[in-house]
Amino acid sequence: MAASLPGPALAIEVDVTGPAALDAAAAAVRAHLGPPSVVANAGIAEGGPFLASDPAAWSRVIDVNLTGSAHTARAFLPDLLDTAGYFLQIASLASLGAAPLMSAYCASKAGVEAFAHALRAEVAHRGVAVGIGYLNWTDTDMIRDADRYAVLRELRTHMPPPARRVYPVDTVAARLVTGLERRRTTVYAPPWLRLAQPVRAALPPLVLRV
């Protein structure tokens, strides 16, 4: 992918649960590309009933999705403070309304939303902007894997037509790029997802009923 892009590009494999590895990655980015802005977007998911879930696998989702986002911010925040940069935290529709059989993923995405709100209030006076990206079903391996579970398939098919649609990766990426360029506080992909914000308190009982 890096080789196919115009201009300078760099690909680094790193485990976001390791702070030292992220510090090294940040140093490599700084050396090759200059001071960065940042998107925190590492994510995994585990599906199934909570009581039957493997505790280590459940914790791994939290470690990657939530703690990994915090480690990413910690590694790159000095650059953002120096440049009045921008940090985009990828959240999810799961941040707005939790789904059954996805307890670890939903908890992690609710956590990254809260983390981004807290970080924004800490660094705003230094000129650093913090955005939150809310994504719906996106055509990735993780979403295809979720469709293996009957209750998640049922939940998605009972959603209103726009909400049940799986969106192409390129479409979602374009929305995120626009948010980065404009330093948006919130980025919704697709745009209609913003309508869920005012009614988010109604989503848990609606999911329960479905």
Secondary structure as UniProt FT lines:
FT   TURN            2..4
FT   TURN            16..17
FT   HELIX           19..33
FT   STRAND          38..40
FT   TURN            50..52
FT   HELIX           55..62
FT   HELIX           63..67
FT   HELIX           68..83
FT   STRAND          86..90
FT   HELIX           93..96
FT   TURN            100..101
FT   HELIX           103..123
FT   HELIX           124..126
FT   STRAND          129..135
FT   HELIX           141..146
FT   TURN            147..148
FT   HELIX           150..157
FT   HELIX           161..164
FT   HELIX           169..182
FT   STRAND          186..189
FT   HELIX           191..196
FT   TURN            198..199
FT   HELIX           200..202
FT   HELIX           203..209
//
